[in-house]
């Protein structure tokens, strides 16, 4: 039996988003990072990472909750990888 190779590093667990847009809309809607964090069940530090564009993206369920909190379609934050690869 042969071993299968495993990827090095953290697996991608989330959805690629536009972090600048996330921060802009959060501020326009009048929410603090701590309020967003409490609503989606993450720490404020993690919300900061989402807005800074850290690798790993935003977990899908968290992104849906952000859309619910902001009363907008969560898909507007998503980056279409195919558009960016051209």
C-alpha positions, 0 to 999 in steps of 0.5 A: 500500500502506498501513502497518499501525499497530503497538502502542506499548510492549512486547508482552505476552509472558507469563501474568498471575499472582498475584505475592503467591501466587507469593512466598508459595508459594516461601517456603513451599516453602523456595526462594530466588529465586536457586534458582528463577531457576536452575531456570527459566533466568532471572535472580534479578532477573527472578524478583523482577519476577515476584513484584512483578507487573511488566507482561508477566506470566510466560512460559508455559514459565517458569510451567510450570517453576515449577509443576514445581519447587514440585510444584504445578499451575502454573495455580493462579498464573494470574489469570482476566482475565474474573473481574477484568473484571466 
